[in-house]
Amino acid sequence: MSTRHVVLLDLDGTLIDSAPGILAGLRIAFAAVGVQPPDEPVMRSWIGPPVRETISRELGAQGDAAVGHANAAFRQYFDAVGAHESVVYEGVPPALAAIADSGAMMSVVTHKPAPLAEMALQQHGLAAFIETVHAPPSPTDSVPKEILFEAALAATTPETVISVGDRGTDIRAAGSRGIAGIGVTWGYGDVDELVGAGAASIADAPEQLPALVLGRRAG
């Protein structure tokens, strides 16, 4: 078993802001089937779970063919353009550097398909801090986040572990595998959602993360 403390990090809404590309892709997906998309705040509230599931839920009444067409339109845009429109949250790189300097191990657990997750980490200079990535292998694969957390635990065999995420679904998925979660408020969720999901603590800025995640470190 590793004696290092393991920090399991969400990606979108926690390390990087992927909203510009996701929102543009959703508008294109809705337009592809002739449906007016909702206002931006509504679509922002959808970010977190897999986009394929969101499109199926929101456009399901249009029929399977329309859902398939909308998903294809989203992927055509996002994989070529939207995936490159993300930005790293200010303060995240120094926060990860401080966690790494402590000797803790960091892994990413995300719904973003693995090739795009790894590309984003490289693009934003974060890959050097991350030892493993646990994500669906492709956009067509649906893997519950609970299963991704199981894979992360199996790969890292931590002595102590903490998760970090911006949505209640992140906190609940980690909690279902016995992992406490720190909720962050600069992403796509809010404090009420995170607290309601059982977050052990809340971070309002990336510079707060090192103290919070290292507070769970083995003594």
ZIDAMO-V280540 format. One record per residue. N is the residue number from 0. OMEGA is omega in whole degrees, 0 to 359 (NA if undefined). D_LAST is the distance of its C-alpha to the last C-alpha in Angstrom with 1 decimal. Layout:
n:N omega:OMEGA d_last:D_LAST
n:N omega:OMEGA d_last:D_LAST
This chain:
n:0 omega:177 d_last:15.3
n:1 omega:175 d_last:13.6
n:2 omega:180 d_last:10.1
n:3 omega:172 d_last:10.3
n:4 omega:182 d_last:9.8
n:5 omega:179 d_last:13.4
n:6 omega:182 d_last:15.4
n:7 omega:189 d_last:18.8
n:8 omega:166 d_last:21.4
n:9 omega:182 d_last:24.9
n:10 omega:182 d_last:27.6
n:11 omega:180 d_last:30.7
n:12 omega:179 d_last:30.2
n:13 omega:176 d_last:26.6
n:14 omega:182 d_last:26.9
n:15 omega:175 d_last:30.7
n:16 omega:181 d_last:33.6
n:17 omega:186 d_last:35.9
n:18 omega:183 d_last:38.2
n:19 omega:181 d_last:41.2
n:20 omega:180 d_last:41.7
n:21 omega:181 d_last:41.0
n:22 omega:178 d_last:43.3
n:23 omega:179 d_last:46.0
n:24 omega:178 d_last:45.7
n:25 omega:177 d_last:46.0
n:26 omega:178 d_last:49.1
n:27 omega:180 d_last:50.6
n:28 omega:179 d_last:49.8
n:29 omega:180 d_last:51.5
n:30 omega:182 d_last:54.4
n:31 omega:180 d_last:54.9
n:32 omega:174 d_last:55.9
n:33 omega:180 d_last:57.7
n:34 omega:178 d_last:55.3
n:35 omega:179 d_last:54.5
n:36 omega:177 d_last:50.7
n:37 omega:179 d_last:49.2
n:38 omega:185 d_last:48.2
n:39 omega:180 d_last:45.1
n:40 omega:178 d_last:42.8
n:41 omega:181 d_last:43.5
n:42 omega:178 d_last:42.7
n:43 omega:180 d_last:39.5
n:44 omega:179 d_last:38.3
n:45 omega:188 d_last:38.8
n:46 omega:180 d_last:36.4
n:47 omega:175 d_last:33.3
n:48 omega:179 d_last:34.7
n:49 omega:182 d_last:36.8
n:50 omega:180 d_last:40.0
n:51 omega:179 d_last:42.1
n:52 omega:179 d_last:41.2
n:53 omega:180 d_last:41.9
n:54 omega:179 d_last:45.3
n:55 omega:180 d_last:46.2
n:56 omega:187 d_last:45.4
n:57 omega:183 d_last:47.2
n:58 omega:182 d_last:50.2
n:59 omega:181 d_last:50.5
n:60 omega:179 d_last:53.7
n:61 omega:179 d_last:55.3
n:62 omega:184 d_last:55.2
n:63 omega:182 d_last:53.4
n:64 omega:180 d_last:55.4
n:65 omega:178 d_last:54.5
n:66 omega:178 d_last:50.8
n:67 omega:180 d_last:51.0
n:68 omega:180 d_last:52.9
n:69 omega:178 d_last:50.5
n:70 omega:179 d_last:47.5
n:71 omega:179 d_last:49.4
n:72 omega:178 d_last:50.3
n:73 omega:184 d_last:46.7
n:74 omega:180 d_last:45.5
n:75 omega:180 d_last:48.4
n:76 omega:189 d_last:47.5
n:77 omega:184 d_last:43.7
n:78 omega:182 d_last:43.3
n:79 omega:188 d_last:45.8
n:80 omega:189 d_last:45.2
n:81 omega:181 d_last:42.8
n:82 omega:181 d_last:39.7
n:83 omega:183 d_last:40.3
n:84 omega:179 d_last:40.6
n:85 omega:176 d_last:36.9
n:86 omega:177 d_last:35.2
n:87 omega:178 d_last:31.6
n:88 omega:178 d_last:30.3
n:89 omega:180 d_last:30.3
n:90 omega:181 d_last:26.8
n:91 omega:181 d_last:25.3
n:92 omega:178 d_last:25.4
n:93 omega:177 d_last:23.7
n:94 omega:179 d_last:21.0
n:95 omega:178 d_last:20.4
n:96 omega:180 d_last:20.7
n:97 omega:178 d_last:17.9
n:98 omega:179 d_last:15.6
n:99 omega:181 d_last:16.8
n:100 omega:179 d_last:16.4
n:101 omega:183 d_last:12.6
n:102 omega:178 d_last:12.8
n:103 omega:176 d_last:12.4
n:104 omega:179 d_last:15.3
n:105 omega:175 d_last:17.9
n:106 omega:176 d_last:20.7
n:107 omega:175 d_last:23.7
n:108 omega:190 d_last:24.9
n:109 omega:172 d_last:28.4
n:110 omega:180 d_last:31.8
n:111 omega:180 d_last:33.4
n:112 omega:187 d_last:35.1
n:113 omega:180 d_last:33.2
n:114 omega:180 d_last:35.8
n:115 omega:178 d_last:35.9
n:116 omega:181 d_last:32.1
n:117 omega:177 d_last:31.9
n:118 omega:181 d_last:34.8
n:119 omega:179 d_last:33.4
n:120 omega:177 d_last:30.1
n:121 omega:183 d_last:32.4
n:122 omega:185 d_last:34.8
n:123 omega:176 d_last:32.3
n:124 omega:182 d_last:30.4
n:125 omega:187 d_last:27.2
n:126 omega:182 d_last:27.4
n:127 omega:181 d_last:25.6
n:128 omega:191 d_last:22.3
n:129 omega:183 d_last:22.7
n:130 omega:178 d_last:22.2
n:131 omega:177 d_last:23.8
n:132 omega:181 d_last:26.1
n:133 omega:190 d_last:26.9
n:134 omega:174 d_last:30.2
n:135 omega:183 d_last:33.7
n:136 omega:181 d_last:35.6
n:137 omega:179 d_last:38.6
n:138 omega:182 d_last:40.0
n:139 omega:180 d_last:41.9
n:140 omega:177 d_last:39.0
n:141 omega:181 d_last:37.3
n:142 omega:179 d_last:33.8
n:143 omega:182 d_last:32.1
n:144 omega:175 d_last:28.7
n:145 omega:180 d_last:27.3
n:146 omega:178 d_last:28.4
n:147 omega:176 d_last:26.9
n:148 omega:177 d_last:23.5
n:149 omega:179 d_last:24.0
n:150 omega:179 d_last:25.0
n:151 omega:179 d_last:21.9
n:152 omega:180 d_last:19.7
n:153 omega:183 d_last:21.9
n:154 omega:187 d_last:21.9
n:155 omega:182 d_last:18.2
n:156 omega:186 d_last:16.8
n:157 omega:169 d_last:13.4
n:158 omega:172 d_last:10.3
n:159 omega:187 d_last:9.5
n:160 omega:175 d_last:12.5
n:161 omega:176 d_last:14.4
n:162 omega:179 d_last:18.1
n:163 omega:179 d_last:20.3
n:164 omega:184 d_last:24.0
n:165 omega:181 d_last:27.1
n:166 omega:177 d_last:28.9
n:167 omega:179 d_last:28.6
n:168 omega:177 d_last:29.3
n:169 omega:183 d_last:26.1
n:170 omega:181 d_last:24.0
n:171 omega:180 d_last:26.0
n:172 omega:177 d_last:25.9
n:173 omega:181 d_last:22.2
n:174 omega:180 d_last:22.0
n:175 omega:178 d_last:24.5
n:176 omega:175 d_last:22.1
n:177 omega:182 d_last:19.2
n:178 omega:176 d_last:17.6
n:179 omega:183 d_last:17.0
n:180 omega:171 d_last:19.0
n:181 omega:178 d_last:19.3
n:182 omega:178 d_last:23.0
n:183 omega:188 d_last:24.7
n:184 omega:180 d_last:28.1
n:185 omega:181 d_last:29.7
n:186 omega:189 d_last:30.6
n:187 omega:176 d_last:33.1
n:188 omega:176 d_last:31.7
n:189 omega:185 d_last:31.6
n:190 omega:182 d_last:29.4
n:191 omega:180 d_last:31.3
n:192 omega:183 d_last:30.9
n:193 omega:179 d_last:27.2
n:194 omega:179 d_last:26.6
n:195 omega:179 d_last:29.1
n:196 omega:177 d_last:27.3
n:197 omega:180 d_last:24.1
n:198 omega:180 d_last:22.0
n:199 omega:177 d_last:18.8
n:200 omega:183 d_last:19.5
n:201 omega:174 d_last:22.2
n:202 omega:179 d_last:22.4
n:203 omega:179 d_last:25.8
n:204 omega:182 d_last:25.5
n:205 omega:182 d_last:23.6
n:206 omega:177 d_last:22.3
n:207 omega:187 d_last:20.2
n:208 omega:183 d_last:18.3
n:209 omega:181 d_last:15.7
n:210 omega:182 d_last:14.3
n:211 omega:183 d_last:14.6
n:212 omega:181 d_last:13.2
n:213 omega:175 d_last:10.2
n:214 omega:179 d_last:9.5
n:215 omega:184 d_last:8.7
n:216 omega:177 d_last:6.3
n:217 omega:181 d_last:3.8
n:218 omega:NA d_last:0.0
